[in-house]
Amino acid sequence: MTPEYKAEKLASVSDLQGGGIWEINLLTLAAPISVFVWSVLQTRQAFFKPFNLTAYVTDFVLQCCMILFATTIYADQPQTLLGLLLVPAIAVYLQPKAADASEPQAESSDTKVAVTNGPTDAKASQDEDLVDDRSPLPVKPFITSYRGAMMIITCASILAVDFPVFPRRFAKTENFGTSLMDLGVGSFVFAAGIVAARQHLKDQLMGSHASFLNGIMTSLRHALPLFALGLVRLASVKSLDYTEHISEYGVHWNFFFTLALLSPTTALLQPILRRVPSIGTLAFCIAISYEIYLYLTPGMKAYILLSDRIPGDFLSQNREGIYSFIGYFAIFLGGFGVGEGILPRDQEPSTETTLQQAKRQMQEQKDSMDEDAEWLASVLGQSPDEIAAKKPWAPDEALRGLGTLPKLAVIHLAKWSALWFVFSTWAMWHYGPRLFVSRRMANLAYVCWVCAFNTAQLLLFCGVEMLMFPQLYRSRDKAVEKTRIEEATSKVLAAFNRNGLVVFLLANLLTGAVNLSVKTWHVGDVEAMVWLVGYIGVVCGTGIMLDQYGVSIKL
């Protein structure tokens, strides 16, 4: 790579101001809409059963290419692409379900019950008698879809940004502003928080918590591979004279170091996290405390963004990565809090309603006092019914709970989507401090924006799942539920979700290889799209292969 071309490449990603938030929202709608199209094809035509070559190509085009097209050739008219997806999908959705698309695997188990017992009532009775051995933390397709789509956007963008076909307003901003790639970095951390919540919930369900020291040691073991990857990236960038935008994280710091520190920091704060009633509220408090620190410390913002890098001073050379970690940790906790609410199984309506339970409990309380009522009646010369009628009525605990909402993922997501939207509005617009979003500092505005976007995206994916697969968790048979979940999940998204960090590492390696072999900034749009489709195809194919062979690589 010649010095002139290296300088040209560096200039293409420097001093950028980003674009509009609503444009980013519109572009990223391609992900949930693609999942909706996939779900329509699956429920109406059983298109992805079996998962043959045609099904794979269609899945790849929907999940990978649509996102890639939305951020490149359709960047100036994303509504056209969304319309091309939605119109035929709605037409297919309005058609009746195909005979073999109505959850055949799920019906097969229930049909056995119907044949054995005859009437439908007998079937329902036997289904109720089944021992419920399902996991309290089921694999939810909408979370898989969200994490898979986030990984695809991230992997596609890290190479696409090196081609002119990728608009500069989507690349990372220099100091302030909002862009697609700024959002992608925060979304990666938010999704990591959701994953971390699963282990915390498992410990709660088992009633066992690791000691503080054991928790620290476990977190360090998980962080070590990420730290090693950070060192490898640092050494390779320096040795290969690769184009490096130092103002992103610093001279030595990179995103892998930020990821590596999340787990140990969480372990250190675990005694506090166990006692906090709302992790999401704690995330906001950390973000606003960090913002207050930036505001009250004289010259702190100028130091992070503008000061010189002193040789030998690790802090000044890597100040962006070190200080922004506080904001990224707040985002991580925001995802952690959301994960605690959406990972557990939703409450199911019982065969006996809450009102019926209340009435039954009240009846049981009355029966327990029959002997006293009869004794009092004999003393007063009245009947037991007259005595009972004169007793003051007091609602019991069951009736007090009639107004409470069930613990549903969609309610949790709707609540936190609204809260983070209010927080971000307050932070950025006319009703608060009027902050500018800064990924480089990971300030309050950035934290609130990232959390608001990701909770809203999760809500959209959850809505698609509820609309297209309403019977997903209704069976008490563990095998039937597993089959339903597999058939309601895109194989491509599941592959990106299963080995996300490995896929991300492969994408980074391929990005470096392409940039070292091709002068990407001098490539035309058509040739660039060929490179990008081929690149995301290799990444996707590797993920699919690992998934098909049941390989899960945990770093």
DOFIKE-932560 format. One record per residue (C-alpha): x negated, y negated, z. Coordinates in steps of 0.001 Angstrom, whole numbers. Layout:
<atoms>
ATOM | u | v | w
ATOM | X | Y | Z
...
</atoms>
This chain:
<atoms>
ATOM | u | v | w
ATOM | 0 | 0 | 0
ATOM | -1625 | -3226 | -1160
ATOM | -1772 | -6224 | 1210
ATOM | 371 | -8254 | -1190
ATOM | 3134 | -5651 | -1328
ATOM | 2964 | -5129 | 2436
ATOM | 3433 | -8860 | 2979
ATOM | 6344 | -8839 | 522
ATOM | 8006 | -5960 | 2374
ATOM | 7508 | -7691 | 5721
ATOM | 9039 | -10889 | 4380
ATOM | 12133 | -8955 | 3263
ATOM | 12987 | -8089 | 6880
ATOM | 11788 | -11256 | 8604
ATOM | 13657 | -14396 | 9709
ATOM | 17095 | -12905 | 8975
ATOM | 20273 | -14312 | 10510
ATOM | 22704 | -11431 | 9931
ATOM | 26352 | -11634 | 8882
ATOM | 29841 | -11776 | 10340
ATOM | 31275 | -9462 | 12973
ATOM | 34550 | -8923 | 11131
ATOM | 32710 | -7971 | 7948
ATOM | 30847 | -5310 | 9923
ATOM | 34127 | -4101 | 11396
ATOM | 35596 | -3794 | 7911
ATOM | 32600 | -1918 | 6539
ATOM | 32484 | 570 | 9374
ATOM | 36171 | 1416 | 8884
ATOM | 34847 | 3697 | 6153
ATOM | 33891 | 6218 | 8852
ATOM | 37298 | 6765 | 10553
ATOM | 39104 | 6483 | 7211
ATOM | 36844 | 9185 | 5741
ATOM | 37682 | 11403 | 8716
ATOM | 41377 | 10689 | 8104
ATOM | 41011 | 11743 | 4454
ATOM | 39176 | 14896 | 5547
ATOM | 41926 | 15664 | 8072
ATOM | 44653 | 15180 | 5464
ATOM | 42951 | 17617 | 3101
ATOM | 42491 | 20104 | 5914
ATOM | 46014 | 19969 | 7333
ATOM | 47899 | 19681 | 4036
ATOM | 45817 | 21913 | 1761
ATOM | 43421 | 23882 | 4014
ATOM | 40774 | 22495 | 1669
ATOM | 37772 | 23285 | 3889
ATOM | 38755 | 26897 | 4614
ATOM | 36564 | 28669 | 3708
ATOM | 33608 | 26305 | 3788
ATOM | 32213 | 27065 | 340
ATOM | 30055 | 24933 | -1962
ATOM | 33017 | 22856 | -3170
ATOM | 34092 | 22189 | 395
ATOM | 30533 | 21215 | 1364
ATOM | 30130 | 18782 | -1537
ATOM | 33491 | 17177 | -755
ATOM | 32647 | 16922 | 2930
ATOM | 29256 | 15421 | 2094
ATOM | 30762 | 12855 | -271
ATOM | 33418 | 11833 | 2257
ATOM | 31256 | 11609 | 5353
ATOM | 27848 | 10570 | 3965
ATOM | 28318 | 8966 | 565
ATOM | 31308 | 6803 | 1503
ATOM | 29341 | 5226 | 4356
ATOM | 26330 | 4800 | 2082
ATOM | 28429 | 3218 | -680
ATOM | 30178 | 892 | 1774
ATOM | 26841 | -563 | 2882
ATOM | 25283 | -849 | -576
ATOM | 27139 | -1035 | -3898
ATOM | 30524 | -1820 | -2264
ATOM | 29061 | -4186 | 347
ATOM | 30701 | -7242 | -1250
ATOM | 34092 | -5576 | -1735
ATOM | 34530 | -2901 | 952
ATOM | 38311 | -3239 | 802
ATOM | 38194 | -1719 | -2701
ATOM | 36408 | 1365 | -1426
ATOM | 38747 | 1666 | 1562
ATOM | 41744 | 1376 | -748
ATOM | 40375 | 4085 | -3052
ATOM | 40165 | 6339 | 5
ATOM | 43432 | 5454 | 1689
ATOM | 45943 | 5394 | -1179
ATOM | 45509 | 9009 | -2343
ATOM | 45096 | 10169 | 1268
ATOM | 48446 | 8675 | 2252
ATOM | 50065 | 10260 | -805
ATOM | 48728 | 13684 | 196
ATOM | 49686 | 13076 | 3834
ATOM | 53325 | 12541 | 2850
ATOM | 53413 | 15990 | 1266
ATOM | 54539 | 18971 | 3359
ATOM | 51885 | 21157 | 4917
ATOM | 50712 | 24117 | 2884
ATOM | 51650 | 27532 | 4204
ATOM | 48060 | 28430 | 5052
ATOM | 47186 | 24982 | 6377
ATOM | 49438 | 24997 | 9427
ATOM | 46813 | 26202 | 11894
ATOM | 46990 | 29880 | 10870
ATOM | 44415 | 30988 | 13387
ATOM | 46337 | 29317 | 16166
ATOM | 49595 | 30887 | 15055
ATOM | 48167 | 34356 | 14833
ATOM | 47694 | 34618 | 18575
ATOM | 51089 | 33133 | 19363
ATOM | 52761 | 35326 | 16749
ATOM | 51522 | 38405 | 18542
ATOM | 53345 | 37212 | 21635
ATOM | 56507 | 36559 | 19649
ATOM | 56458 | 40009 | 18071
ATOM | 55885 | 41667 | 21394
ATOM | 58618 | 39864 | 23289
ATOM | 61131 | 39082 | 20586
ATOM | 62828 | 35735 | 21398
ATOM | 60980 | 32436 | 21514
ATOM | 61749 | 32017 | 25196
ATOM | 59982 | 35269 | 25945
ATOM | 56974 | 34092 | 23974
ATOM | 56807 | 30840 | 25901
ATOM | 57183 | 32699 | 29167
ATOM | 54268 | 34976 | 28404
ATOM | 52123 | 32033 | 27254
ATOM | 52737 | 30391 | 30616
ATOM | 51657 | 33591 | 32382
ATOM | 48282 | 33588 | 30597
ATOM | 45321 | 32845 | 32819
ATOM | 44012 | 29438 | 31794
ATOM | 40273 | 30074 | 31346
ATOM | 39653 | 27072 | 29117
ATOM | 36750 | 24765 | 29850
ATOM | 37666 | 21602 | 31765
ATOM | 35201 | 19827 | 29447
ATOM | 36304 | 20925 | 25965
ATOM | 34490 | 19991 | 22785
ATOM | 36663 | 17200 | 21399
ATOM | 36538 | 16759 | 17610
ATOM | 37042 | 13005 | 17727
ATOM | 33900 | 12581 | 19851
ATOM | 31988 | 14851 | 17472
ATOM | 33242 | 12779 | 14529
ATOM | 32265 | 9511 | 16202
ATOM | 28736 | 10653 | 17077
ATOM | 28236 | 12285 | 13674
ATOM | 29373 | 9170 | 11801
ATOM | 27156 | 6971 | 13970
ATOM | 24166 | 9175 | 13157
ATOM | 24941 | 9052 | 9424
ATOM | 25164 | 5242 | 9405
ATOM | 21887 | 5033 | 11322
ATOM | 20026 | 7492 | 9094
ATOM | 21342 | 5909 | 5908
ATOM | 20416 | 2389 | 6986
ATOM | 16797 | 3023 | 8006
ATOM | 15859 | 3859 | 4406
ATOM | 18458 | 1739 | 2602
ATOM | 17072 | -1425 | 4223
ATOM | 13869 | -958 | 2211
ATOM | 15764 | -1320 | -1098
ATOM | 17193 | -4582 | -2478
ATOM | 20581 | -2859 | -2961
ATOM | 21032 | -3087 | 809
ATOM | 22154 | -6677 | 1579
ATOM | 19773 | -8621 | 3802
ATOM | 22644 | -9686 | 6075
ATOM | 22923 | -6049 | 7225
ATOM | 19247 | -5813 | 8252
ATOM | 18057 | -6539 | 11791
ATOM | 18169 | -10177 | 12772
ATOM | 15072 | -12074 | 13879
ATOM | 16229 | -13843 | 17053
ATOM | 20000 | -14352 | 17053
ATOM | 22886 | -13071 | 14960
ATOM | 24918 | -9962 | 14262
ATOM | 24118 | -7302 | 11690
ATOM | 24935 | -3693 | 10910
ATOM | 21483 | -2443 | 11913
ATOM | 21534 | -4430 | 15160
ATOM | 24795 | -2687 | 15948
ATOM | 23379 | 707 | 14974
ATOM | 20568 | 548 | 17539
ATOM | 22979 | -259 | 20359
ATOM | 25482 | 2345 | 19185
ATOM | 22790 | 5023 | 19347
ATOM | 22191 | 4154 | 23014
ATOM | 25936 | 3992 | 23747
ATOM | 26426 | 7476 | 22280
ATOM | 23517 | 8757 | 24385
ATOM | 25371 | 7525 | 27463
ATOM | 28453 | 9525 | 26504
ATOM | 26354 | 12678 | 26220
ATOM | 24689 | 12026 | 29596
ATOM | 28102 | 11826 | 31272
ATOM | 28821 | 15491 | 30450
ATOM | 26114 | 16829 | 32758
ATOM | 27272 | 14467 | 35518
ATOM | 30830 | 15782 | 35163
ATOM | 29603 | 19391 | 35195
ATOM | 27844 | 18772 | 38488
ATOM | 31012 | 17268 | 39934
ATOM | 33131 | 20222 | 38822
ATOM | 30681 | 22711 | 40306
ATOM | 30542 | 20727 | 43520
ATOM | 26762 | 20708 | 43483
ATOM | 24359 | 17832 | 43046
ATOM | 20644 | 18204 | 42520
ATOM | 18425 | 16608 | 45099
ATOM | 17032 | 13182 | 44318
ATOM | 13543 | 14559 | 43680
ATOM | 14821 | 17395 | 41463
ATOM | 16871 | 14896 | 39489
ATOM | 13797 | 12761 | 38886
ATOM | 11747 | 15762 | 37763
ATOM | 14506 | 16962 | 35404
ATOM | 14848 | 13507 | 33865
ATOM | 11094 | 13293 | 33337
ATOM | 11112 | 16635 | 31532
ATOM | 13844 | 15323 | 29221
ATOM | 11978 | 12048 | 28683
ATOM | 8605 | 13617 | 27915
ATOM | 9419 | 14742 | 24323
ATOM | 10820 | 11292 | 23511
ATOM | 7757 | 9632 | 24958
ATOM | 5583 | 11947 | 22863
ATOM | 7559 | 11014 | 19736
ATOM | 6999 | 7360 | 20559
ATOM | 3264 | 7926 | 20779
ATOM | 3263 | 9846 | 17492
ATOM | 5160 | 7047 | 15769
ATOM | 2823 | 4442 | 17220
ATOM | -282 | 6326 | 16055
ATOM | 1092 | 7040 | 12584
ATOM | 2199 | 3445 | 11962
ATOM | -1171 | 2068 | 13006
ATOM | -3259 | 4670 | 11147
ATOM | -1291 | 4567 | 7878
ATOM | -1163 | 769 | 7763
ATOM | 2633 | 1051 | 7470
ATOM | 4774 | -2079 | 7259
ATOM | 5605 | -3036 | 10849
ATOM | 7945 | -5745 | 12079
ATOM | 6327 | -6454 | 15452
ATOM | 9048 | -8820 | 16685
ATOM | 11540 | -5951 | 16909
ATOM | 10061 | -4333 | 20033
ATOM | 6441 | -5490 | 20303
ATOM | 2962 | -4420 | 19303
ATOM | 3037 | -967 | 20911
ATOM | 6676 | -451 | 21920
ATOM | 9226 | 1343 | 19752
ATOM | 12772 | 2673 | 20060
ATOM | 11630 | 6112 | 21243
ATOM | 10096 | 4561 | 24365
ATOM | 13392 | 2830 | 25111
ATOM | 15255 | 6138 | 24780
ATOM | 12683 | 7922 | 26935
ATOM | 13186 | 5518 | 29847
ATOM | 16978 | 5817 | 29979
ATOM | 17126 | 9205 | 31701
ATOM | 14543 | 8502 | 34452
ATOM | 16157 | 5131 | 35206
ATOM | 19550 | 6797 | 35531
ATOM | 18068 | 9416 | 37864
ATOM | 16519 | 6707 | 40041
ATOM | 19905 | 4997 | 40383
ATOM | 21883 | 8224 | 40839
ATOM | 22592 | 7633 | 44583
ATOM | 24184 | 4313 | 43626
ATOM | 26041 | 5659 | 40586
ATOM | 27732 | 8349 | 42695
ATOM | 29249 | 5704 | 44938
ATOM | 30317 | 3225 | 42275
ATOM | 34049 | 3548 | 41453
ATOM | 33617 | 2290 | 37862
ATOM | 30426 | 2802 | 35845
ATOM | 31764 | 529 | 33102
ATOM | 32171 | -2323 | 35572
ATOM | 28628 | -1709 | 36812
ATOM | 27377 | -1934 | 33207
ATOM | 29011 | -5351 | 32815
ATOM | 27610 | -6518 | 36150
ATOM | 24074 | -5498 | 35124
ATOM | 24455 | -7289 | 31793
ATOM | 25745 | -10494 | 33361
ATOM | 23053 | -10386 | 36073
ATOM | 20400 | -10060 | 33366
ATOM | 21923 | -13007 | 31506
ATOM | 21886 | -15105 | 34674
ATOM | 18221 | -14214 | 35126
ATOM | 17464 | -15311 | 31552
ATOM | 19353 | -18565 | 32134
ATOM | 17946 | -19473 | 35538
ATOM | 14317 | -18556 | 34854
ATOM | 12707 | -21581 | 33213
ATOM | 11359 | -20813 | 29762
ATOM | 12226 | -17092 | 29889
ATOM | 14122 | -17013 | 26580
ATOM | 11356 | -18977 | 24867
ATOM | 8781 | -16603 | 26348
ATOM | 10550 | -13521 | 24960
ATOM | 11231 | -14973 | 21517
ATOM | 8485 | -17497 | 20766
ATOM | 5394 | -17160 | 22935
ATOM | 2019 | -15953 | 21714
ATOM | 883 | -12373 | 22210
ATOM | -2137 | -12396 | 24496
ATOM | -4679 | -9664 | 23661
ATOM | -4978 | -7186 | 26495
ATOM | -1731 | -8348 | 28141
ATOM | 686 | -5413 | 27729
ATOM | 3717 | -7421 | 28860
ATOM | 3225 | -10311 | 26451
ATOM | 2491 | -7955 | 23559
ATOM | 5605 | -5837 | 24185
ATOM | 7926 | -8278 | 25910
ATOM | 10871 | -7640 | 23544
ATOM | 10924 | -3913 | 24247
ATOM | 10416 | -4306 | 27995
ATOM | 13000 | -7016 | 28674
ATOM | 15590 | -5707 | 26213
ATOM | 15548 | -2366 | 28043
ATOM | 17734 | -3936 | 30749
ATOM | 20416 | -4700 | 28189
ATOM | 20095 | -1292 | 26554
ATOM | 20450 | 365 | 29948
ATOM | 23681 | -1592 | 30485
ATOM | 24913 | -295 | 27106
ATOM | 23898 | 3227 | 28148
ATOM | 25949 | 2898 | 31338
ATOM | 28851 | 1535 | 29284
ATOM | 28805 | 4738 | 27229
ATOM | 28372 | 6766 | 30418
ATOM | 31507 | 5229 | 31907
ATOM | 33531 | 5845 | 28760
ATOM | 32260 | 9429 | 28643
ATOM | 33500 | 10079 | 32171
ATOM | 36992 | 9156 | 31033
ATOM | 37194 | 10928 | 27657
ATOM | 35138 | 14110 | 28093
ATOM | 37416 | 15897 | 30621
ATOM | 40499 | 17720 | 29400
ATOM | 43581 | 15524 | 29197
ATOM | 46282 | 16107 | 31769
ATOM | 48984 | 18332 | 30358
ATOM | 52691 | 17924 | 31099
ATOM | 53768 | 20593 | 33564
ATOM | 56862 | 22695 | 33121
ATOM | 58284 | 21008 | 36214
ATOM | 58493 | 17248 | 35909
ATOM | 57223 | 14917 | 38593
ATOM | 60772 | 13989 | 39503
ATOM | 61716 | 17644 | 39848
ATOM | 58682 | 18210 | 42051
ATOM | 59698 | 15279 | 44215
ATOM | 63241 | 16547 | 44582
ATOM | 62020 | 20041 | 45412
ATOM | 59635 | 18694 | 48060
ATOM | 62395 | 16609 | 49579
ATOM | 64649 | 19662 | 49642
ATOM | 61903 | 21661 | 51356
ATOM | 61544 | 18912 | 53965
ATOM | 65299 | 18989 | 54581
ATOM | 65302 | 22747 | 54938
ATOM | 62515 | 22618 | 57490
ATOM | 64698 | 20425 | 59725
ATOM | 67866 | 22454 | 59493
ATOM | 67464 | 23878 | 62998
ATOM | 67025 | 20403 | 64517
ATOM | 70049 | 19130 | 62594
ATOM | 72217 | 21971 | 63880
ATOM | 71067 | 21403 | 67472
ATOM | 71768 | 17647 | 67234
ATOM | 75179 | 18342 | 65682
ATOM | 76092 | 20624 | 68557
ATOM | 75194 | 17891 | 71055
ATOM | 77083 | 15088 | 69245
ATOM | 79956 | 17197 | 68081
ATOM | 79256 | 16406 | 64405
ATOM | 78435 | 18520 | 61375
ATOM | 74808 | 18872 | 60184
ATOM | 75718 | 17184 | 56880
ATOM | 76949 | 14073 | 58691
ATOM | 73713 | 13874 | 60682
ATOM | 71612 | 14230 | 57533
ATOM | 73612 | 11534 | 55792
ATOM | 72770 | 9004 | 58524
ATOM | 69001 | 9585 | 58286
ATOM | 67050 | 6743 | 56684
ATOM | 65587 | 7820 | 53317
ATOM | 61852 | 7428 | 52818
ATOM | 60058 | 8273 | 49582
ATOM | 57376 | 10903 | 49941
ATOM | 53993 | 11062 | 48262
ATOM | 55352 | 12743 | 45145
ATOM | 57758 | 9894 | 44428
ATOM | 55054 | 7316 | 45029
ATOM | 53136 | 8859 | 42152
ATOM | 55956 | 8560 | 39631
ATOM | 54605 | 5299 | 38242
ATOM | 51029 | 6467 | 37694
ATOM | 49779 | 7098 | 34167
ATOM | 48379 | 10505 | 33220
ATOM | 44642 | 10744 | 32671
ATOM | 44484 | 10665 | 28885
ATOM | 41446 | 9860 | 26743
ATOM | 43453 | 7532 | 24502
ATOM | 44639 | 5471 | 27498
ATOM | 41102 | 5233 | 28864
ATOM | 39784 | 4128 | 25472
ATOM | 42568 | 1608 | 24949
ATOM | 41900 | 90 | 28376
ATOM | 38146 | -246 | 27903
ATOM | 38476 | -1417 | 24287
ATOM | 40644 | -4262 | 25543
ATOM | 38327 | -5045 | 28462
ATOM | 35139 | -5111 | 26385
ATOM | 36900 | -7216 | 23740
ATOM | 37852 | -9730 | 26439
ATOM | 34305 | -9658 | 27843
ATOM | 32749 | -10244 | 24424
ATOM | 35244 | -13002 | 23586
ATOM | 34488 | -14714 | 26861
ATOM | 30722 | -14385 | 26365
ATOM | 30541 | -15546 | 22744
ATOM | 33399 | -17874 | 22018
ATOM | 35073 | -20961 | 23462
ATOM | 36122 | -19548 | 26828
ATOM | 32742 | -18843 | 28393
ATOM | 29030 | -19573 | 28075
ATOM | 29187 | -19514 | 24235
ATOM | 26221 | -17194 | 23892
ATOM | 24688 | -16130 | 20604
ATOM | 24164 | -12396 | 20124
ATOM | 20503 | -11409 | 20400
ATOM | 19438 | -7815 | 19835
ATOM | 15852 | -8832 | 20486
ATOM | 16711 | -9798 | 24080
ATOM | 19726 | -7438 | 24361
ATOM | 21570 | -10221 | 26141
ATOM | 25099 | -10240 | 27572
ATOM | 26737 | -11080 | 24241
ATOM | 24952 | -8191 | 22538
ATOM | 25883 | -5704 | 25273
ATOM | 29566 | -6693 | 25211
ATOM | 29720 | -6631 | 21410
ATOM | 28157 | -3165 | 21147
ATOM | 30403 | -1708 | 23862
ATOM | 33539 | -3308 | 22404
ATOM | 32787 | -1988 | 18933
ATOM | 32040 | 1558 | 20046
ATOM | 35068 | 1920 | 22308
ATOM | 37267 | 627 | 19476
ATOM | 35689 | 3094 | 17044
ATOM | 36287 | 5944 | 19489
ATOM | 39899 | 4817 | 19825
ATOM | 40347 | 4982 | 16033
ATOM | 38835 | 8473 | 15823
ATOM | 41013 | 9570 | 18750
ATOM | 44094 | 8180 | 17006
ATOM | 43297 | 10145 | 13833
ATOM | 42926 | 13329 | 15872
ATOM | 46226 | 12799 | 17715
ATOM | 48045 | 12085 | 14446
ATOM | 46625 | 14937 | 12384
ATOM | 46079 | 17663 | 14994
ATOM | 48754 | 17226 | 17683
ATOM | 48625 | 20898 | 18735
ATOM | 44867 | 20958 | 19215
ATOM | 44793 | 21601 | 22969
ATOM | 48250 | 23115 | 23495
ATOM | 47299 | 26805 | 23640
ATOM | 46087 | 28339 | 26909
ATOM | 44113 | 30950 | 25004
ATOM | 40434 | 29986 | 25016
ATOM | 39692 | 31734 | 21699
ATOM | 42655 | 30098 | 19974
ATOM | 41641 | 26655 | 21197
ATOM | 38063 | 27188 | 20027
ATOM | 39302 | 28124 | 16558
ATOM | 41565 | 25104 | 16407
ATOM | 38723 | 22785 | 17413
ATOM | 36381 | 24242 | 14790
ATOM | 39013 | 23879 | 12062
ATOM | 39702 | 20282 | 13112
ATOM | 36031 | 19244 | 12863
ATOM | 34080 | 18304 | 9746
ATOM | 31116 | 20636 | 9298
ATOM | 28930 | 17745 | 8162
ATOM | 29769 | 15586 | 11190
ATOM | 29350 | 18570 | 13503
ATOM | 25888 | 19222 | 12044
ATOM | 24750 | 15623 | 12592
ATOM | 26171 | 15716 | 16114
ATOM | 24652 | 19066 | 17092
ATOM | 21016 | 18215 | 16324
ATOM | 21260 | 14450 | 16267
ATOM | 17799 | 13609 | 17531
ATOM | 16110 | 16136 | 15234
ATOM | 18041 | 14777 | 12261
ATOM | 17073 | 11246 | 13287
ATOM | 13416 | 12275 | 13502
ATOM | 13599 | 13922 | 10062
ATOM | 15182 | 10755 | 8651
ATOM | 12312 | 8680 | 10027
ATOM | 9736 | 11026 | 8509
ATOM | 11458 | 11007 | 5118
ATOM | 11769 | 7217 | 5247
ATOM | 8028 | 6927 | 5778
ATOM | 7297 | 9418 | 2999
ATOM | 9518 | 7585 | 494
ATOM | 8015 | 4197 | 1347
ATOM | 4476 | 5510 | 1014
ATOM | 5182 | 7083 | -2371
ATOM | 7497 | 4492 | -3976
ATOM | 7496 | 712 | -4041
ATOM | 11060 | 593 | -2812
ATOM | 11377 | -3184 | -2890
ATOM | 10780 | -3168 | -6672
ATOM | 13364 | -463 | -7423
ATOM | 16607 | -1278 | -9253
ATOM | 20047 | -576 | -7844
ATOM | 20798 | 2581 | -9856
ATOM | 17443 | 4192 | -9088
ATOM | 17781 | 3117 | -5455
ATOM | 21143 | 4891 | -5143
ATOM | 19622 | 8047 | -6620
ATOM | 16892 | 7950 | -3985
ATOM | 19353 | 7208 | -1180
ATOM | 21873 | 9912 | -2129
ATOM | 19070 | 12441 | -2497
ATOM | 17569 | 11399 | 834
ATOM | 20819 | 11622 | 2800
ATOM | 21545 | 14894 | 1010
ATOM | 18279 | 16411 | 2281
ATOM | 18961 | 15166 | 5807
ATOM | 22540 | 16476 | 5713
ATOM | 21535 | 19800 | 4177
ATOM | 18941 | 20366 | 6897
ATOM | 21522 | 19646 | 9583
ATOM | 24054 | 21978 | 7947
ATOM | 21476 | 24763 | 7684
ATOM | 20577 | 24471 | 11367
ATOM | 24252 | 24465 | 12291
ATOM | 25096 | 27476 | 10118
ATOM | 22337 | 29511 | 11772
ATOM | 23422 | 28391 | 15226
ATOM | 20199 | 26505 | 15920
ATOM | 20347 | 23725 | 18511
ATOM | 17070 | 21909 | 19098
ATOM | 17164 | 19878 | 22289
ATOM | 14338 | 17406 | 22669
</atoms>
